[in-house]
Amino acid sequence: MTEILIRGGRTIDPATGTDEVRDVHVQDARVAAVGHDLPVSEGATVIDATGLLVGPGFIDLHSHVHSIAGQRLQAFDGVTTALDLESGLMPLERAYREAADQGRPLNYGFSASWGGARAIVLAGVEQTANIVSSLSVLGDPRWQASSTPAQLDQWIELLRGELAAGALGIGVLMGYAPRSDPEEFLAVARLAAEAGAPTYTHIRELIEVDPLVPFDGAEELVRAATETGAAMHHCHVNSTSRRHVDRVLGTISRASAAGARVTVEAYPYGAGSTGIGAFFLAPERLPAMGLRPSSLVLLPSGERIADEARLREVREQAPGTACIVEFLDESVPADWQLLHDSLAYPDAIVASDAMPVLWTDGRTDSRQWPLPPGGTTHPRTAGTFTKALRTMVRESGTWSWPEAFRRCSYLPARVLDDVAPGAARKGHLSPGADADLVVLDPATVTDTATYLASTTPAVGIRHLLVAGTAVILDGELVQDAYPGRPLRGEPR
Ligand SMILES: [Zn+2]
């Protein structure tokens, strides 16, 4: 039996707002007690947390990292559970099996992949539970089309099967098939409502940006939530709203006030990342978003797209190539304010949209630590949570520390409560909670990754426990720690 005592830290339970110096006693994979001067058996590991914050580890609802390398970067960002809910992976059983076979430092889980189900039915592309190959189908015009009623029935059945197999809801990449029939989105919402499972949507384009879109993306989501009663999560409101953050948050706020079950997430970066073949990165679509070909940088080569001809060429030849999309300039105060406002919105959840780490020689993972040189990703993979803490707590004072833990740990777990009974033990610190814990230095915690050096681990995460096992101890990675466990949905 493992026994760990985290002694004398400033202990934060975002479920109750408690913030006081206490000990946390961990036995096996659970929190056994939280209190003053807790006794401990001889031979137990004692972690001195004097001057440090102790709280439930961060739960990332939006991580496309399916690798040991990427999860380790997220561990140094304070994350203990990394879930791919916006895209999902298909087939679900294979995704869970591969994660279990390879071992994961962090807890993991997946939604049913709307993109994957549509790829099978509309484009005949088999799915291999692989995020890198799923990115490449998004630019396929067959996949972007509307479904016939028979096709719709087919892929709805596939999604139903994935929910029955334990998916954590349905991930919907609507923004990548923005001309598809809005009725399809309602069908997904109805399925979700019926199954008691949330949806996680990268919304269709906003009407301000694309007047030809059949339905404004933000309105479509709240309408579907209102009409069907489904719980619907609006992904990365910062990146899909760009300069229309206020309008989109207003749309969400009105719908929530009227009783719609809508949640929202954001990450503190002015650039996004996706596959270069995405619908919205077509040369003729860029101006409406205030972008130029040179706003796009390819990964892992670092090539900045020179002109329209080069953009057409890469989209044609290698549509799945990961790229950075510079949509806001963080150094411009008005642009930074939009990111700040996305995060500051009441109950907005911090979620990273972490991307795979890729090496120029084609490798997509490594057990080596520090990571072998030459790997690239979006810096949000390594720095979303620590950057949110730095900017929203320490620099702007917008959040208290308990509020930060509420947005990084507590609220994301609550999004999962309906679908995954295991979520009830996460995001708080009561006895019986999962011992997914982060111990951080409030004075120094910060991101360090940049667009040019994207795999530099954050600093200030002193200790990190996942299911009661240390993944980070005294600021160092525990190299043989793979304690990550699956979080799965339980069908109604
Ligand atoms: Zn997205």
Boltz pocket constraint, residues with backbone or C-beta under 6 A from the ligand:
constraints:
  - pocket:
      binder: B
      contacts: [[A, 86], [A, 202], [A, 235], [A, 236], [A, 353]]
      max_distance: 6.0
